[in-house]
Amino acid sequence: MVVHFEGISNGTDVTSGQKKYQVENQKKFYDKWKDVLEAEHFPNGENVFLAKDRSRNKKQILVVDHYVPHYDKDAGGKCTYMYLLLFVRMGFKVTFIGDNFYKHEPYTTDLNQHGIEVLYGNYYYNNWEQWLKDNLHYFDYVYLQRPHISIKYIDLVKQYGHAKVFYFAHDLHHIREYREYLLTHDEEKLKSSEHWKEIEYKLFKKADVGHVVGSYEQAVMQQTFPDKPIRNIPLYIYEDIPTDIGKQFEHRKGLLYVGGFGHPPNVDAVLWFGREVFPRILRSYPDMKWHVVGGKVPEEVQALANKNIIVEGFLPDEGLHALYHSCRMAVVPLRVGAGVKGKVVEAAYYQIPLVTTSIGAEGLDDTMGNMVVEDDADRMAELICDLYEDYDHLREMSDAGEAFIRKYFTVDEARKVLELDITCNQM
């Protein structure tokens, strides 16, 4: 915060002393910079919202999510972070609202340093609706995310502004909840599915453009809203793809699972694999190690830990990268869930051979050879054992992972999708 004490140095009388030069120098300054000021700036005190960051000639986009993206903690946060940086790169002036209005660090400062305005603190927490009312007319686009957040904003956004409104689901909650009901027969999951379906359908109906990840969810929503653009956007978007991946898989050891345990499907996946699949693998490979990475480890997952199951918990990027480079294979044994799974895309990015389920592969092209899909516990265990020392096949799967990323998950691919519905300042 900068505080200006008017006149504390030389008084406020502009007719005498050094202060009189303020008037003369103001004219000289204006004469020198007249062309720039008239082309790029507003008259003094006008359009302060745009003048404060010199965004007069930029398209404005407002992005709303539950909180500033924790890009190293979960797939949704990583996805949001990547798209925020892409919006900046495309020439937008980006303003971000995290619905809790909390200054999470280091994430908030990171966004600020990329030129992204983040609204946080008690003032915005208490006055966010008035802020929308006062400022939405400046925005060309509004990008709402997640159903429980977007339903709070979408009517106000359309009431107070003229922006084109995007709704990005991340995943279809009602599908995920219904699948959990089918697995557990918990009637509360069925009620939850019906609740989320009503909300999600309202959001897609009211938005101008719908964004989903994966071809499966795109097909579901496009069938429901045949006259609305429903775009399948990449979950992760990469520019630099690793070229230093060691392909000597005979020098690697063990299996890897990555997934935050604040997300219930990850708990179910680890428990199922640990109880139903891994014991069968140990019959053939008694020294096999399985590394389980993810924060918020619940007691039932921690209880699996032994000399063969290494529950790593949360790892910073350096530790996670090391495991991606040292483990021989990755497993994503999800039995429930929705949307494209970040851990599946990330495995391809690190070019580690992957064994997953039909839920894990859902919405993705599973024909490129970087992953194999199996839902049965016995057959999954057998498949992993068959692949584990097939080094030529593992190298082929690794190479296919790189091709998979280059085809579907690059900055260029994401930009192509966005530009179907927006125009921006090219940078």
C-alpha positions as CSV (number, residue, x, y, z in Angstrom):
1,M,0.0,0.0,0.0
2,V,1.3,3.4,-0.9
3,V,0.0,6.4,1.1
4,H,0.3,9.9,-0.4
5,F,0.5,12.8,2.1
6,E,-0.6,15.7,0.0
7,G,1.7,18.7,0.4
8,I,3.8,17.3,3.2
9,S,7.1,18.2,1.5
10,N,6.4,21.6,-0.1
11,G,2.9,22.7,1.0
12,T,-0.2,22.9,-1.2
13,D,0.2,26.5,-2.6
14,V,0.9,26.1,-6.3
15,T,1.6,29.9,-6.8
16,S,4.9,30.0,-4.8
17,G,8.0,28.2,-4.0
18,Q,8.9,24.8,-5.5
19,K,5.2,24.0,-5.7
20,K,4.6,26.5,-8.5
21,Y,6.7,24.3,-10.8
22,Q,4.1,21.6,-10.5
23,V,1.8,23.5,-12.7
24,E,4.5,24.4,-15.2
25,N,5.9,20.9,-15.4
26,Q,2.5,19.4,-15.8
27,K,2.0,21.4,-19.0
28,K,5.5,20.4,-20.2
29,F,4.8,16.8,-19.4
30,Y,1.5,16.8,-21.3
31,D,3.0,18.5,-24.3
32,K,5.8,15.9,-24.5
33,W,3.5,12.9,-24.1
34,K,0.4,14.2,-25.7
35,D,0.1,11.6,-28.4
36,V,0.6,8.7,-26.0
37,L,-1.7,10.1,-23.4
38,E,-4.5,10.7,-25.9
39,A,-4.1,7.3,-27.5
40,E,-3.6,5.1,-24.5
41,H,-5.0,6.9,-21.5
42,F,-8.2,8.4,-20.2
43,P,-8.7,11.9,-18.9
44,N,-7.8,12.3,-15.2
45,G,-10.1,10.5,-12.9
46,E,-12.2,8.7,-15.6
47,N,-12.6,5.0,-16.0
48,V,-10.3,4.3,-13.1
49,F,-11.0,0.5,-13.3
50,L,-9.3,0.4,-16.7
51,A,-6.8,3.1,-16.1
52,K,-5.3,1.5,-12.9
53,D,-3.6,-1.2,-14.9
54,R,-3.5,0.4,-18.4
55,S,-5.9,-2.1,-19.8
56,R,-7.9,0.3,-21.9
57,N,-7.1,-1.6,-25.1
58,K,-7.3,-5.1,-23.7
59,K,-10.2,-7.6,-23.5
60,Q,-11.2,-8.2,-19.9
61,I,-12.0,-11.6,-18.5
62,L,-13.2,-12.5,-15.0
63,V,-12.4,-16.0,-13.8
64,V,-14.3,-17.3,-10.7
65,D,-13.4,-20.4,-8.8
66,H,-13.6,-21.7,-5.2
67,Y,-10.2,-20.2,-4.2
68,V,-6.9,-19.3,-5.8
69,P,-5.6,-22.4,-7.6
70,H,-3.4,-24.7,-5.5
71,Y,-1.6,-25.9,-8.6
72,D,0.6,-28.4,-6.7
73,K,-2.2,-30.0,-4.7
74,D,-5.0,-31.2,-7.0
75,A,-5.8,-31.6,-10.7
76,G,-8.6,-28.9,-10.7
77,G,-6.2,-26.3,-9.2
78,K,-3.5,-27.2,-11.7
79,C,-6.0,-26.9,-14.6
80,T,-7.3,-23.5,-13.5
81,Y,-3.7,-22.2,-13.0
82,M,-2.7,-23.3,-16.5
83,Y,-5.7,-21.6,-18.1
84,L,-5.2,-18.4,-16.1
85,L,-1.7,-18.1,-17.5
86,L,-2.9,-18.9,-21.0
87,F,-5.5,-16.1,-20.7
88,V,-2.7,-13.7,-19.8
89,R,-0.6,-15.0,-22.7
90,M,-3.5,-14.4,-25.1
91,G,-3.5,-10.7,-24.2
92,F,-6.4,-10.6,-21.7
93,K,-6.5,-8.5,-18.6
94,V,-7.4,-11.2,-16.1
95,T,-9.2,-10.6,-12.9
96,F,-9.7,-13.6,-10.5
97,I,-12.2,-14.2,-7.8
98,G,-11.7,-17.0,-5.3
99,D,-15.0,-17.4,-3.6
100,N,-13.5,-17.5,-0.1
101,F,-11.6,-14.3,-0.8
102,Y,-8.6,-15.6,1.1
103,K,-5.0,-14.7,0.2
104,H,-3.6,-18.2,0.0
105,E,0.1,-18.1,-0.4
106,P,2.4,-18.5,-2.3
107,Y,-0.4,-18.9,-4.8
108,T,-1.9,-15.4,-4.7
109,T,1.4,-13.7,-5.1
110,D,2.3,-16.0,-8.0
111,L,-0.8,-14.9,-9.8
112,N,-0.1,-11.3,-9.1
113,Q,3.4,-11.6,-10.5
114,H,1.9,-12.9,-13.7
115,G,-0.2,-9.8,-14.0
116,I,-3.4,-11.3,-12.7
117,E,-5.6,-9.2,-10.4
118,V,-6.9,-11.2,-7.5
119,L,-9.7,-10.0,-5.3
120,Y,-9.1,-11.0,-1.7
121,G,-9.6,-9.7,1.8
122,N,-12.5,-8.5,4.0
123,Y,-13.7,-5.7,1.7
124,Y,-14.3,-8.0,-1.2
125,Y,-15.7,-10.7,1.0
126,N,-18.3,-8.4,2.3
127,N,-18.9,-6.4,-0.9
128,W,-18.4,-8.8,-3.8
129,E,-22.0,-8.4,-5.1
130,Q,-21.6,-4.6,-5.2
131,W,-18.3,-5.0,-6.9
132,L,-19.9,-7.1,-9.6
133,K,-22.7,-4.5,-10.0
134,D,-20.2,-1.7,-10.3
135,N,-17.6,-3.3,-12.6
136,L,-19.1,-6.2,-14.6
137,H,-19.9,-3.8,-17.5
138,Y,-16.1,-3.6,-18.2
139,F,-15.8,-7.4,-18.8
140,D,-16.0,-9.1,-22.2
141,Y,-16.0,-12.6,-20.8
142,V,-16.8,-14.3,-17.5
143,Y,-15.4,-17.8,-16.9
144,L,-17.2,-19.6,-14.1
145,Q,-16.0,-22.9,-12.6
146,R,-17.5,-25.7,-10.5
147,P,-21.2,-26.0,-9.9
148,H,-21.3,-25.1,-6.2
149,I,-19.5,-21.8,-6.9
150,S,-21.0,-21.0,-10.3
151,I,-24.6,-21.3,-9.2
152,K,-24.0,-18.4,-6.8
153,Y,-22.7,-16.1,-9.5
154,I,-24.3,-16.8,-12.8
155,D,-27.6,-14.9,-12.4
156,L,-25.8,-11.8,-11.1
157,V,-23.2,-12.0,-13.9
158,K,-26.0,-12.0,-16.5
159,Q,-27.9,-9.3,-14.6
160,Y,-25.1,-6.8,-14.2
161,G,-23.0,-7.3,-17.3
162,H,-23.1,-8.0,-21.0
163,A,-20.1,-10.5,-21.1
164,K,-20.2,-13.9,-22.8
165,V,-20.5,-16.4,-20.0
166,F,-18.6,-19.7,-19.9
167,Y,-19.3,-22.5,-17.5
168,F,-16.5,-25.0,-16.9
169,A,-17.7,-28.0,-15.0
170,H,-14.3,-29.6,-14.3
171,D,-16.2,-32.9,-14.0
172,L,-19.9,-33.7,-14.0
173,H,-20.7,-34.1,-10.3
174,H,-24.0,-35.8,-10.9
175,I,-22.3,-38.6,-12.9
176,R,-19.7,-39.1,-10.2
177,E,-22.2,-39.3,-7.4
178,Y,-24.4,-41.7,-9.3
179,R,-21.5,-44.0,-10.0
180,E,-20.7,-44.0,-6.3
181,Y,-24.4,-44.9,-5.6
182,L,-24.1,-47.9,-8.0
183,L,-21.0,-49.0,-6.2
184,T,-22.1,-48.5,-2.6
185,H,-25.9,-48.5,-2.9
186,D,-25.9,-45.5,-0.5
187,E,-29.2,-43.7,-1.0
188,E,-27.6,-40.4,0.0
189,K,-25.4,-40.6,-3.0
190,L,-28.4,-41.0,-5.2
191,K,-30.0,-37.9,-3.7
192,S,-26.8,-36.1,-4.1
193,S,-26.6,-37.1,-7.8
194,E,-30.1,-35.7,-8.4
195,H,-29.3,-32.5,-6.5
196,W,-26.1,-31.9,-8.6
197,K,-27.8,-32.8,-11.9
198,E,-30.4,-30.1,-11.3
199,I,-27.8,-27.5,-10.6
200,E,-25.4,-28.5,-13.4
201,Y,-28.2,-28.5,-16.0
202,K,-29.2,-25.0,-14.9
203,L,-25.7,-23.8,-15.3
204,F,-25.2,-25.2,-18.8
205,K,-28.6,-23.9,-19.8
206,K,-27.8,-20.3,-18.6
207,A,-24.2,-20.2,-19.8
208,D,-23.4,-19.1,-23.4
209,V,-20.7,-21.8,-23.7
210,G,-20.1,-25.0,-21.8
211,H,-16.7,-26.4,-21.2
212,V,-16.0,-30.0,-20.1
213,V,-12.9,-32.2,-20.1
214,G,-13.2,-35.4,-22.1
215,S,-15.2,-36.7,-25.0
216,Y,-17.6,-38.7,-22.8
217,E,-18.9,-35.7,-20.8
218,Q,-19.0,-33.6,-24.0
219,A,-21.3,-36.2,-25.6
220,V,-23.5,-36.3,-22.5
221,M,-24.1,-32.6,-22.3
222,Q,-24.2,-32.0,-26.1
223,Q,-27.1,-34.5,-26.3
224,T,-28.9,-32.6,-23.6
225,F,-28.2,-29.2,-25.1
226,P,-27.9,-29.8,-28.9
227,D,-28.1,-26.1,-29.8
228,K,-25.4,-24.9,-27.3
229,P,-21.6,-25.0,-27.9
230,I,-20.2,-27.7,-25.5
231,R,-16.4,-27.7,-25.9
232,N,-14.1,-30.5,-24.8
233,I,-11.0,-28.6,-23.5
234,P,-7.7,-30.1,-22.5
235,L,-7.5,-30.7,-18.7
236,Y,-3.7,-29.9,-18.6
237,I,-1.9,-27.8,-21.2
238,Y,1.8,-28.2,-21.8
239,E,4.3,-26.3,-23.8
240,D,7.6,-28.0,-22.9
241,I,7.4,-31.7,-23.0
242,P,10.3,-33.6,-21.3
243,T,12.9,-35.0,-23.6
244,D,15.2,-36.3,-21.0
245,I,13.1,-39.3,-19.9
246,G,15.2,-42.3,-19.2
247,K,13.8,-45.2,-21.2
248,Q,16.0,-47.9,-19.6
249,F,13.1,-49.4,-17.7
250,E,15.2,-52.3,-16.5
251,H,16.9,-49.8,-14.2
252,R,13.6,-48.6,-12.7
253,K,11.6,-50.3,-10.0
254,G,8.1,-50.4,-8.5
255,L,4.7,-48.9,-9.1
256,L,3.3,-45.4,-8.6
257,Y,-0.1,-44.0,-7.7
258,V,-0.7,-40.2,-7.5
259,G,-4.0,-38.7,-6.1
260,G,-5.1,-36.4,-3.4
261,F,-7.2,-38.1,-0.7
262,G,-9.5,-35.2,-0.2
263,H,-11.2,-36.7,-3.3
264,P,-13.1,-39.8,-2.2
265,P,-12.6,-41.8,-5.5
266,N,-8.9,-41.8,-4.8
267,V,-9.5,-43.4,-1.4
268,D,-11.6,-46.1,-2.9
269,A,-9.0,-46.7,-5.7
270,V,-6.1,-47.2,-3.3
271,L,-8.1,-49.4,-0.9
272,W,-9.3,-51.6,-3.8
273,F,-5.9,-52.0,-5.4
274,G,-4.2,-52.5,-2.1
275,R,-6.6,-55.2,-1.0
276,E,-7.6,-56.9,-4.3
277,V,-4.8,-56.4,-6.8
278,F,-1.5,-55.8,-5.2
279,P,-1.5,-59.0,-3.1
280,R,-1.7,-61.0,-6.3
281,I,1.2,-59.1,-7.8
282,L,3.3,-59.9,-4.7
283,R,3.0,-63.6,-5.4
284,S,5.1,-63.1,-8.5
285,Y,7.2,-60.1,-7.2
286,P,7.5,-60.4,-3.4
287,D,9.9,-57.4,-3.3
288,M,7.7,-55.1,-5.3
289,K,7.2,-51.6,-3.9
290,W,4.1,-49.5,-4.5
291,H,4.5,-45.8,-3.9
292,V,1.2,-44.0,-2.9
293,V,1.4,-40.2,-3.2
294,G,-1.3,-37.7,-2.1
295,G,-2.1,-35.3,0.6
296,K,-4.8,-35.7,3.3
297,V,-4.1,-39.4,3.8
298,P,-7.0,-41.0,5.8
299,E,-6.4,-43.7,8.4
300,E,-7.7,-46.5,6.3
301,V,-5.1,-45.7,3.6
302,Q,-2.3,-45.2,6.1
303,A,-3.2,-48.6,7.6
304,L,-2.1,-50.2,4.3
305,A,1.5,-49.1,4.8
306,N,4.1,-51.8,5.1
307,K,7.5,-52.7,3.6
308,N,5.9,-53.1,0.2
309,I,3.3,-50.3,0.2
310,I,5.0,-46.9,0.8
311,V,2.5,-44.3,1.7
312,E,4.4,-41.1,0.8
313,G,1.7,-38.6,1.6
314,F,2.0,-35.2,-0.1
315,L,5.2,-34.6,-2.0
316,P,6.5,-31.3,-3.4
317,D,7.1,-31.3,-7.1
318,E,10.7,-32.3,-6.8
319,G,9.9,-35.5,-4.9
320,L,7.0,-36.3,-7.3
321,H,9.2,-35.8,-10.4
322,A,11.8,-38.1,-8.9
323,L,9.3,-40.9,-8.5
324,Y,7.9,-40.5,-12.0
325,H,11.5,-41.0,-13.2
326,S,12.4,-43.9,-11.0
327,C,9.2,-46.0,-10.9
328,R,8.7,-48.5,-13.7
329,M,4.9,-48.2,-14.1
330,A,2.0,-46.1,-12.9
331,V,-1.4,-47.4,-11.9
332,V,-4.7,-45.5,-11.8
333,P,-7.2,-48.1,-10.5
334,L,-10.2,-45.8,-10.2
335,R,-13.6,-47.5,-9.9
336,V,-15.7,-44.3,-9.6
337,G,-15.2,-40.7,-10.8
338,A,-16.0,-38.4,-13.6
339,G,-14.2,-36.2,-16.1
340,V,-10.7,-36.6,-17.3
341,K,-8.3,-37.7,-14.6
342,G,-5.2,-35.5,-14.1
343,K,-3.1,-38.4,-12.9
344,V,-3.7,-40.2,-16.2
345,V,-2.6,-37.2,-18.3
346,E,0.3,-36.5,-16.0
347,A,1.5,-40.1,-16.4
348,A,1.6,-39.6,-20.2
349,Y,3.4,-36.3,-19.7
350,Y,6.2,-38.1,-17.8
351,Q,6.0,-40.9,-20.3
352,I,5.6,-43.6,-17.7
353,P,3.7,-46.7,-18.8
354,L,0.2,-46.8,-17.3
355,V,-2.3,-49.4,-16.2
356,T,-5.7,-48.0,-15.5
357,T,-9.5,-48.8,-15.5
358,S,-12.2,-47.8,-17.9
359,I,-13.1,-45.0,-15.4
360,G,-9.5,-43.8,-15.4
361,A,-9.4,-43.8,-19.2
362,E,-12.8,-42.3,-19.7
363,G,-13.0,-39.4,-22.2
364,L,-9.5,-40.1,-23.5
365,D,-8.1,-41.7,-26.5
366,D,-6.9,-45.1,-25.2
367,T,-5.8,-46.4,-28.6
368,M,-2.5,-44.6,-28.8
369,G,-0.6,-47.3,-26.8
370,N,0.5,-45.3,-23.7
371,M,-2.0,-47.0,-21.4
372,V,-3.7,-50.4,-21.0
373,V,-7.2,-50.6,-19.5
374,E,-8.5,-53.4,-17.2
375,D,-11.3,-53.4,-14.6
376,D,-11.0,-57.0,-13.2
377,A,-8.7,-57.3,-10.2
378,D,-7.2,-60.7,-11.2
379,R,-6.6,-59.7,-14.8
380,M,-5.1,-56.3,-13.8
381,A,-2.6,-58.1,-11.5
382,E,-1.7,-60.5,-14.3
383,L,-1.4,-57.7,-16.8
384,I,1.0,-55.7,-14.6
385,C,3.1,-58.8,-14.0
386,D,3.3,-59.6,-17.7
387,L,4.3,-56.0,-18.5
388,Y,6.7,-55.5,-15.6
389,E,9.8,-57.1,-17.4
390,D,8.7,-56.6,-21.0
391,Y,11.1,-53.7,-21.4
392,D,10.6,-53.3,-25.2
393,H,6.8,-52.9,-24.6
394,L,7.4,-50.5,-21.8
395,R,9.6,-48.3,-24.0
396,E,6.9,-48.3,-26.7
397,M,4.3,-47.2,-24.1
398,S,6.6,-44.5,-22.9
399,D,7.1,-43.1,-26.5
400,A,3.3,-43.3,-27.0
401,G,2.8,-41.1,-23.9
402,E,4.8,-38.3,-25.5
403,A,2.8,-38.6,-28.7
404,F,-0.5,-38.6,-26.7
405,I,0.4,-35.3,-25.0
406,R,1.5,-33.6,-28.2
407,K,-1.7,-34.6,-29.9
408,Y,-4.2,-33.6,-27.2
409,F,-2.7,-31.6,-24.3
410,T,-0.7,-28.6,-25.6
411,V,-1.1,-24.9,-25.2
412,D,-1.9,-24.7,-28.9
413,E,-4.7,-27.3,-28.7
414,A,-6.3,-25.4,-25.8
415,R,-6.0,-22.1,-27.6
416,K,-7.7,-23.5,-30.6
417,V,-10.7,-24.5,-28.5
418,L,-10.9,-21.2,-26.7
419,E,-10.8,-19.2,-29.9
420,L,-13.9,-20.9,-31.2
421,D,-15.8,-18.6,-28.9
422,I,-13.6,-15.7,-28.0
423,T,-11.5,-13.0,-29.6
424,C,-8.5,-11.6,-27.8
425,N,-5.6,-9.3,-28.0
426,Q,-2.8,-11.3,-29.7
427,M,0.5,-11.0,-27.7
